[in-house]
Amino acid sequence: MSLLRSMTCAAMLAATMLTPSFAQAEFKLDPRFTDTNGDMVADAPSDPAKQLDPDTLIFAYTPVEDPAVYAKVWQEFLDHLAKVTGKKVQFFPVQSNAAQLEAMRAGRLHVAGFNTGSNPIAVACAGFVPFAMMAAKDGAYG
């Protein structure tokens, strides 16, 4: 019985170790996007008619229980963004990760802070291009 149990445990361990390689899907951008330079993020549209230039930039941060709280937290950033772009900037409180992703995919959201888990989905499905991450003054993050 002990040998059978050991063999079963060994088989389960081997299966567990192999599972991640089978479970990982190949990363692919949505067909609406191109990646000519191979950096795994969507390129800006080469056709100027397909580039967005909204009068008001819409910003959202990763959803939390009370998203309206972030409107005050991000106000200084929103003011800075308005100053450097010359555009109005509006905070858009989102209720879920899915709502945030869909708003960006549909072109209703222009600048966003996605949570770590949503980043690859936002890149692949919504054309999101990450350019920064939050960190402490000493460079620590997490």
CYANA upper distance limits for C-alpha pairs under 8 A (distance plus 0.5 A):
  1 MET  CA      5 ARG  CA      6.60
  2 SER  CA      6 SER  CA      6.60
  3 LEU  CA      7 MET  CA      6.61
  4 LEU  CA      8 THR  CA      6.58
  5 ARG  CA      9 CYS  CA      6.63
  6 SER  CA     10 ALA  CA      6.57
  7 MET  CA     11 ALA  CA      6.58
  8 THR  CA     12 MET  CA      6.65
  9 CYS  CA     13 LEU  CA      6.56
 10 ALA  CA     14 ALA  CA      6.62
 11 ALA  CA     15 ALA  CA      6.62
 12 MET  CA     16 THR  CA      6.55
 13 LEU  CA     17 MET  CA      6.68
 14 ALA  CA     18 LEU  CA      6.76
 15 ALA  CA     19 THR  CA      6.52
 16 THR  CA     20 PRO  CA      8.11
 18 LEU  CA     22 PHE  CA      7.33
 19 THR  CA     23 ALA  CA      6.40
 20 PRO  CA     24 GLN  CA      6.49
 27 PHE  CA    124 ALA  CA      7.94
 28 LYS  CA    124 ALA  CA      6.68
 29 LEU  CA     33 PHE  CA      6.84
 29 LEU  CA     34 THR  CA      7.96
 29 LEU  CA     40 MET  CA      8.26
 29 LEU  CA     41 VAL  CA      8.08
 29 LEU  CA     42 ALA  CA      7.75
 29 LEU  CA    123 VAL  CA      7.73
 29 LEU  CA    124 ALA  CA      4.73
 29 LEU  CA    125 CYS  CA      6.89
 29 LEU  CA    127 GLY  CA      8.22
 30 ASP  CA    124 ALA  CA      6.21
 30 ASP  CA    125 CYS  CA      5.80
 30 ASP  CA    126 ALA  CA      8.15
 30 ASP  CA    127 GLY  CA      8.38
 33 PHE  CA     42 ALA  CA      6.05
 33 PHE  CA     43 ASP  CA      7.50
 33 PHE  CA    127 GLY  CA      7.30
 34 THR  CA     42 ALA  CA      6.05
 34 THR  CA     43 ASP  CA      6.28
 35 ASP  CA     39 ASP  CA      7.39
 35 ASP  CA     40 MET  CA      6.96
 35 ASP  CA     41 VAL  CA      6.76
 35 ASP  CA     42 ALA  CA      5.74
 35 ASP  CA     43 ASP  CA      5.93
 36 THR  CA     43 ASP  CA      7.65
 41 VAL  CA    123 VAL  CA      6.57
 41 VAL  CA    124 ALA  CA      7.95
 41 VAL  CA    127 GLY  CA      7.46
 41 VAL  CA    128 PHE  CA      7.82
 41 VAL  CA    129 VAL  CA      6.49
 42 ALA  CA    123 VAL  CA      7.71
 42 ALA  CA    124 ALA  CA      8.44
 42 ALA  CA    127 GLY  CA      5.78
 42 ALA  CA    128 PHE  CA      7.71
 42 ALA  CA    129 VAL  CA      7.37
 44 ALA  CA     51 GLN  CA      7.86
 45 PRO  CA     50 LYS  CA      6.56
 45 PRO  CA     51 GLN  CA      6.48
 46 SER  CA     50 LYS  CA      8.35
 47 ASP  CA     51 GLN  CA      7.56
 55 ASP  CA     87 LYS  CA      6.55
 55 ASP  CA     88 LYS  CA      7.18
 56 THR  CA     87 LYS  CA      6.29
 56 THR  CA     88 LYS  CA      5.14
 56 THR  CA     89 VAL  CA      5.90
 56 THR  CA     90 GLN  CA      7.36
 57 LEU  CA     87 LYS  CA      7.29
 57 LEU  CA     88 LYS  CA      6.71
 57 LEU  CA     89 VAL  CA      5.16
 57 LEU  CA     90 GLN  CA      6.73
 57 LEU  CA    109 LEU  CA      8.03
 57 LEU  CA    110 HIS  CA      6.43
 57 LEU  CA    111 VAL  CA      7.70
 58 ILE  CA     89 VAL  CA      6.36
 58 ILE  CA     90 GLN  CA      5.48
 58 ILE  CA     91 PHE  CA      6.52
 58 ILE  CA     92 PHE  CA      6.85
 58 ILE  CA    108 ARG  CA      7.62
 58 ILE  CA    109 LEU  CA      5.63
 58 ILE  CA    110 HIS  CA      5.86
 58 ILE  CA    111 VAL  CA      6.79
 59 PHE  CA     78 LEU  CA      8.48
 59 PHE  CA     89 VAL  CA      7.60
 59 PHE  CA     90 GLN  CA      6.60
 59 PHE  CA     91 PHE  CA      5.47
 59 PHE  CA     92 PHE  CA      6.24
 59 PHE  CA    109 LEU  CA      6.78
 59 PHE  CA    110 HIS  CA      6.73
 59 PHE  CA    111 VAL  CA      5.26
 59 PHE  CA    112 ALA  CA      5.85
 60 ALA  CA     91 PHE  CA      6.38
 60 ALA  CA     92 PHE  CA      5.48
 60 ALA  CA     93 PRO  CA      6.48
 60 ALA  CA     94 VAL  CA      7.23
 60 ALA  CA    100 GLN  CA      7.79
 60 ALA  CA    109 LEU  CA      7.74
 60 ALA  CA    111 VAL  CA      7.25
 60 ALA  CA    112 ALA  CA      5.35
 60 ALA  CA    113 GLY  CA      6.88
 61 TYR  CA     70 TYR  CA      8.04
 61 TYR  CA     92 PHE  CA      8.47
 61 TYR  CA     93 PRO  CA      7.78
 61 TYR  CA     94 VAL  CA      7.99
 61 TYR  CA    112 ALA  CA      6.07
 61 TYR  CA    113 GLY  CA      4.99
 61 TYR  CA    114 PHE  CA      6.82
 62 THR  CA     94 VAL  CA      7.83
 62 THR  CA     96 SER  CA      8.38
 62 THR  CA     97 ASN  CA      7.32
 62 THR  CA    100 GLN  CA      8.02
 62 THR  CA    112 ALA  CA      8.22
 62 THR  CA    113 GLY  CA      6.24
 62 THR  CA    114 PHE  CA      5.56
 62 THR  CA    115 ASN  CA      6.15
 63 PRO  CA     67 PRO  CA      6.49
 63 PRO  CA     93 PRO  CA      7.86
 63 PRO  CA     94 VAL  CA      5.93
 63 PRO  CA     95 GLN  CA      6.03
 63 PRO  CA     96 SER  CA      5.87
 63 PRO  CA     97 ASN  CA      6.74
 63 PRO  CA    100 GLN  CA      8.32
 64 VAL  CA     95 GLN  CA      7.61
 64 VAL  CA     96 SER  CA      8.27
 65 GLU  CA     95 GLN  CA      8.21
 67 PRO  CA     71 ALA  CA      8.08
 67 PRO  CA     93 PRO  CA      5.63
 67 PRO  CA     94 VAL  CA      6.86
 67 PRO  CA     95 GLN  CA      7.41
 68 ALA  CA     72 LYS  CA      8.41
 68 ALA  CA     93 PRO  CA      6.35
 69 VAL  CA     73 VAL  CA      7.44
 70 TYR  CA     74 TRP  CA      6.43
 70 TYR  CA     93 PRO  CA      8.24
 71 ALA  CA     75 GLN  CA      6.59
 71 ALA  CA     91 PHE  CA      6.59
 71 ALA  CA     93 PRO  CA      8.07
 74 TRP  CA     78 LEU  CA      6.63
 75 GLN  CA     79 ASP  CA      6.57
 76 GLU  CA     80 HIS  CA      6.75
 77 PHE  CA     81 LEU  CA      6.58
 78 LEU  CA     82 ALA  CA      6.65
 78 LEU  CA     89 VAL  CA      6.60
 78 LEU  CA     90 GLN  CA      7.96
 78 LEU  CA     91 PHE  CA      8.17
 79 ASP  CA     83 LYS  CA      6.71
 79 ASP  CA     89 VAL  CA      8.01
 80 HIS  CA     84 VAL  CA      6.73
 81 LEU  CA     85 THR  CA      6.50
 81 LEU  CA     87 LYS  CA      8.47
 81 LEU  CA     89 VAL  CA      7.63
 82 ALA  CA     86 GLY  CA      5.92
 82 ALA  CA     87 LYS  CA      5.60
 82 ALA  CA     88 LYS  CA      6.02
 82 ALA  CA     89 VAL  CA      6.15
 83 LYS  CA     87 LYS  CA      7.83
 94 VAL  CA     99 ALA  CA      6.81
 94 VAL  CA    100 GLN  CA      6.42
 95 GLN  CA     99 ALA  CA      7.12
 95 GLN  CA    100 GLN  CA      8.32
 96 SER  CA    100 GLN  CA      6.92
 97 ASN  CA    101 LEU  CA      6.62
 97 ASN  CA    118 SER  CA      7.70
 98 ALA  CA    102 GLU  CA      6.52
 99 ALA  CA    103 ALA  CA      6.53
100 GLN  CA    104 MET  CA      6.90
100 GLN  CA    109 LEU  CA      8.24
101 LEU  CA    105 ARG  CA      6.59
101 LEU  CA    121 ILE  CA      8.45
101 LEU  CA    122 ALA  CA      6.54
101 LEU  CA    125 CYS  CA      8.48
101 LEU  CA    126 ALA  CA      7.18
102 GLU  CA    106 ALA  CA      6.46
102 GLU  CA    126 ALA  CA      8.02
103 ALA  CA    107 GLY  CA      6.75
103 ALA  CA    108 ARG  CA      5.54
103 ALA  CA    109 LEU  CA      5.78
104 MET  CA    108 ARG  CA      6.24
104 MET  CA    109 LEU  CA      4.96
104 MET  CA    110 HIS  CA      6.96
104 MET  CA    122 ALA  CA      8.48
104 MET  CA    126 ALA  CA      6.30
104 MET  CA    128 PHE  CA      8.22
105 ARG  CA    109 LEU  CA      8.38
105 ARG  CA    125 CYS  CA      7.22
105 ARG  CA    126 ALA  CA      4.60
105 ARG  CA    127 GLY  CA      7.66
106 ALA  CA    126 ALA  CA      8.30
114 PHE  CA    118 SER  CA      6.45
114 PHE  CA    119 ASN  CA      6.46
114 PHE  CA    122 ALA  CA      8.39
115 ASN  CA    119 ASN  CA      6.98
117 GLY  CA    121 ILE  CA      8.29
118 SER  CA    122 ALA  CA      6.44
119 ASN  CA    123 VAL  CA      6.61
119 ASN  CA    128 PHE  CA      8.36
119 ASN  CA    130 PRO  CA      8.17
120 PRO  CA    124 ALA  CA      6.58
121 ILE  CA    125 CYS  CA      6.22
121 ILE  CA    126 ALA  CA      8.04
122 ALA  CA    126 ALA  CA      5.49
122 ALA  CA    127 GLY  CA      6.95
122 ALA  CA    128 PHE  CA      5.79
123 VAL  CA    127 GLY  CA      5.41
123 VAL  CA    128 PHE  CA      4.88
123 VAL  CA    129 VAL  CA      6.70
123 VAL  CA    130 PRO  CA      8.31
124 ALA  CA    128 PHE  CA      8.05
134 MET  CA    141 TYR  CA      7.38
135 ALA  CA    139 GLY  CA      6.00
135 ALA  CA    140 ALA  CA      6.03
135 ALA  CA    141 TYR  CA      5.07
135 ALA  CA    142 GLY  CA      8.15
136 ALA  CA    140 ALA  CA      5.73
136 ALA  CA    141 TYR  CA      6.68
